[in-house]
Amino acid sequence: VLSLIITPLRYFTNLHTLVAYRRALGLYGFFYAVVHLLLYVAFDRAGNVSSALSEIISRRYLQVGMLAILLMIPLAVTSTDAMIRRIWPKRWKLLHR
């Protein structure tokens, strides 16, 4: 949420320096979600991946969380400066929108 609020906050306050923090906040959100998932599998499901997958399939809120993580993977992978140059800035911007 913090990474998403930067654009409107920048628009209304003219604090253009906030843009520098947007990518880092997005990556922190992704890493938090991945660590949360790993802790869920490790502690709640006792490391049993098949049990975790069956639980995710049976619960809607877990499906939404998994969908969010899956949608964040390409964003996290392409968030380095090297990847921006590799896939071209115009395509990168389209992907991240």
C-alpha positions in Angstrom: 0.0 0.0 0.0 2.8 2.4 0.8 4.4 1.9 -2.6 1.0 2.5 -4.3 0.3 5.7 -2.4 3.5 7.4 -3.5 2.1 8.6 -6.9 -1.0 10.4 -5.6 1.0 11.7 -2.6 3.6 13.1 -5.0 0.9 14.6 -7.2 -0.8 16.4 -4.3 2.3 17.5 -2.4 4.9 18.1 -5.2 7.3 15.9 -3.2 9.0 14.4 -6.3 11.8 12.8 -4.1 9.3 10.1 -3.0 9.7 8.3 -6.3 13.1 7.2 -5.3 11.5 5.1 -2.5 8.7 3.5 -4.6 10.7 0.6 -6.0 12.3 -0.3 -2.7 8.9 -0.2 -0.9 7.4 -2.5 -3.6 10.3 -5.0 -3.2 9.9 -4.9 0.6 6.2 -5.7 0.1 7.1 -8.7 -2.2 9.7 -10.0 0.2 7.3 -9.7 3.1 4.7 -11.7 1.3 7.2 -14.4 0.3 8.6 -14.7 3.9 5.0 -14.8 5.2 4.2 -17.7 2.8 7.4 -19.5 3.8 6.6 -19.1 7.5 3.1 -20.4 6.9 4.4 -23.5 5.1 7.2 -24.1 7.7 5.2 -23.5 10.9 1.5 -23.8 10.2 1.8 -26.8 7.8 4.9 -28.3 9.4 6.9 -28.0 6.2 4.5 -30.1 4.3 4.1 -28.4 0.9 1.3 -30.7 -0.4 -0.7 -29.9 2.8 -0.1 -26.2 2.2 -1.2 -26.5 -1.4 -4.4 -28.3 -0.5 -5.1 -25.7 2.1 -4.5 -22.9 -0.4 -6.9 -24.5 -2.9 -9.6 -24.9 -0.3 -9.5 -21.4 1.2 -10.4 -18.3 -0.9 -8.3 -15.8 1.1 -5.3 -18.0 0.6 -6.0 -18.1 -3.1 -6.1 -14.3 -3.2 -2.8 -14.2 -1.3 -1.1 -16.7 -3.7 -2.5 -14.8 -6.7 -1.0 -11.6 -5.3 2.4 -13.2 -4.8 2.3 -14.7 -8.3 1.5 -11.3 -9.8 4.3 -9.7 -7.9 7.0 -12.1 -9.1 7.4 -10.5 -12.6 7.4 -7.1 -11.0 10.1 -8.1 -8.5 12.3 -9.9 -11.0 12.2 -6.9 -13.4 12.8 -4.2 -10.7 16.6 -4.0 -11.2 18.3 -1.4 -13.3 19.8 -4.1 -15.5 16.4 -5.6 -16.2 15.0 -2.2 -17.0 17.7 -1.7 -19.6 17.3 -5.3 -20.9 13.5 -5.2 -21.5 13.5 -1.5 -22.5 12.1 1.2 -20.3 8.9 1.6 -22.3 8.0 -2.1 -21.8 9.1 -2.0 -18.2 6.8 0.9 -17.5 3.9 -0.9 -19.2 4.5 -4.1 -17.2 4.7 -2.2 -13.9 1.5 -0.2 -14.5 
